[in-house]
Amino acid sequence: MVSEKTEAIIASSFGMALEWYDFFIYTFVATVVSKLFFPSANPIASLLAFYLTFFIGFLGRPLGGILFGYLGDKLGRKYSLVFTILLTGFSVFFVGLLPTYYQIGLLAPILLAILRFLTGVALGGEWGGAFSLTSEYVNPKWRGLYSGILQATVSIANLLASGIIFIIITMMGQTGFNNFGWRILFYTGLAIAIIGLVIRLRIEDSPVFRKLREERKIVRNPISEAFRKYWKLILANLFIVGIINGAWYYTNFAYSIGYATTIAQRFNMPHVSLQVIDFAIFLVSVIGIFASIFFGYLSDIIGRRTQIIINAVIGIILAYPYYYLLLQGNELAAIGAIFLGGLLIYYFAGAITPAFLVESFPPTVRYTAISFSYQVGVGVIGGLAPFLLTYLVSATNDVFSPVYFTIVTGIIVLVLALLLKETKGRVYEGEEILKQEY
């Protein structure tokens, strides 16, 4: 018999996996799909247009975070999570059905942008709900470990996406993938959503939320309550997660694809093939599954704040070596860059930011507060990162200009983390039950 806690973790994991799978496949096919929906004589112009629709998806995430966060804090975590996974699955599926620019003209990129926005709305409520639900099932002393376990779904989804791409290209060839194979990636998203939905319909809401509801301690308006009492903390956390889980994450797993291939060619620099970067991401994703769990456990020992500070310093130090390795045109150098970027710049603290956010806010406004912090941070800072970095290179005509972006963002994380207090071990009203039973 599977316990309630295990079922909750599995249910959360499926939604998280679908969230990341969607964004991985969208970024992995950037160089292919940009030509089909945004044709241009200049490949960088096509990439810029594609990254703009990538950002449009993020614009929907704050709206989803507020909407589903409110429902989750008011009516229950499970209530919101059932709707988010359904909306995500169908939005992803319909992207795979879209005609291209060559078939229906401007309507193609417009429809793509609309579907990206709807996916963003759904995913905006997914992340906060998944971590709120899980954190309110586990003992607070092991929240870092479980944060790492859930964040491991990032690597699993990455692994799944890059693995399917590799299989499709092997079976159909690059031409077959460019013509139709890329659509298969989006069709599989619906299957993941259906499995996740079935599991979610079986689970109970978190014991913490049930206790608050029984004691009639649910706040009347979670949105106004969150911003009235915790606006400074929301703002600080917004920048921390926006940089680590947003800008740095998408730099390594999205921007690097265009940087080491298309942009490198445009500047007559040595470049590698798409398959090399795809393999590098596949490799670091395998390692990232175990790295997320380990780094999550490490934060239960040394603390979330300490780990974020160390991560910021590492990001600043590795900024130049990272971009330098990507432009060597050497397969091992490119793989090494993706490996360092994933393991030491993203996973080290990216695995524990969920626990850090969860512990920053009480359960009465938790879903709303962490959803807004994460979705606005990752949506604005992370969603714009590939576009901004591509534009920065084009405007300055300096292929190494992204180095300065990484250093500045690292300094911001470092300063904010130094100003905040440690969250490890923090227990709010209603969570005492977790120490006793879970």
Salt bridges, closest charged atoms under 4 A:
GLU4 OE1 - ARG210 NH2 2.97
GLU7 OE2 - ARG202 NH2 3.09
GLU19 OE2 - ARG61 NH2 2.65
ASP22 OD1 - ARG116 NH1 3.15
ASP73 OD1 - ARG77 NH1 2.74
GLU126 OE2 - ARG200 NH2 2.37
GLU136 OE2 - ARG77 NH2 2.70
GLU136 OE2 - ARG366 NH1 3.09
GLU215 OE2 - LYS211 NZ 2.77
GLU215 OE1 - LYS217 NZ 3.30
GLU225 OE1 - ARG228 NH2 3.11
GLU225 OE2 - LYS229 NZ 2.97
ASP300 OD1 - ARG304 NH1 2.87
GLU359 OE2 - ARG304 NH2 2.67
GLU429 OE2 - LYS217 NZ 2.28
GLU431 OE2 - ARG143 NH2 2.81
GLU431 OE2 - ARG366 NH2 2.69
